[in-house]
Amino acid sequence: MQKKILTILILAIIGLVIGYLLFGKIGGEYIDVSTIFSNSGGDFGSFGRKLTGISKIRNNILISGGVGAVIGVVLIFVKKK
């Protein structure tokens, strides 16, 4: 059971890294990870994130991690058969 969970976690992390490499750029430069995943205060910070596109970048990276986790689950079920 632990091996299955570890497989899912590793593939989710790989998905997050690939997502960051694909979507983590603005103007040809990578955004700092803490900038993407930090919680800026209040409505002004939220507006700034939407304006710069950081919210969309964050969502794309998280979706990539989710896809990695789903691939891990699929691999586990394929190995069972």
C-alpha positions in Angstrom: 0.0 0.0 0.0 2.8 2.4 0.9 4.5 1.7 -2.5 1.3 2.7 -4.3 0.9 5.9 -2.4 4.6 6.7 -3.0 4.2 6.1 -6.7 1.2 8.4 -6.9 3.0 11.2 -4.9 6.2 10.9 -7.0 4.2 11.2 -10.3 2.2 14.1 -8.9 5.5 15.9 -8.0 6.9 15.1 -11.4 3.7 16.6 -12.9 4.1 19.7 -10.8 7.7 20.1 -12.0 6.8 19.6 -15.6 3.9 22.1 -15.2 6.2 24.7 -13.7 8.7 24.2 -16.6 5.9 24.5 -19.2 3.8 27.3 -17.6 6.0 29.1 -15.0 7.3 31.7 -17.4 6.3 35.3 -17.8 8.2 37.3 -20.4 10.7 34.5 -20.9 11.7 34.3 -17.3 10.6 31.8 -14.7 8.5 33.2 -11.8 9.7 32.4 -8.3 7.9 29.4 -6.9 7.1 31.3 -3.7 5.4 34.0 -5.8 3.2 31.5 -7.5 2.1 29.7 -4.4 2.1 32.4 -1.8 -1.1 34.0 -0.6 -0.9 37.8 -1.1 -3.0 39.8 1.2 -6.5 41.0 0.4 -8.3 42.0 -2.7 -5.5 44.1 -4.1 -3.1 41.1 -4.1 -5.8 39.0 -5.7 -6.4 41.6 -8.4 -2.7 41.8 -9.1 -2.4 38.1 -9.5 -5.3 38.1 -12.0 -3.9 41.0 -13.8 -0.4 39.5 -14.3 -1.8 36.0 -15.1 -0.2 34.3 -12.0 -3.6 32.8 -11.1 -3.8 31.1 -14.5 -0.2 29.9 -14.2 -0.9 28.5 -10.8 -4.0 26.7 -12.0 -2.1 25.2 -14.9 0.7 23.9 -12.7 -1.7 22.4 -10.2 -3.6 20.7 -13.1 -0.3 19.2 -14.3 0.3 17.8 -10.8 -3.2 16.3 -10.8 -2.6 14.7 -14.2 0.6 13.2 -12.8 -1.4 11.7 -9.8 -4.0 10.3 -12.2 -1.3 8.7 -14.3 0.0 7.2 -11.1 -3.4 5.7 -10.2 -3.8 4.3 -13.7 -0.4 2.7 -13.6 -1.2 1.0 -10.3 -4.4 -0.4 -11.8 -2.6 -1.5 -15.0 0.1 -3.3 -12.9 -2.6 -5.2 -11.0 -3.9 -6.9 -14.1 
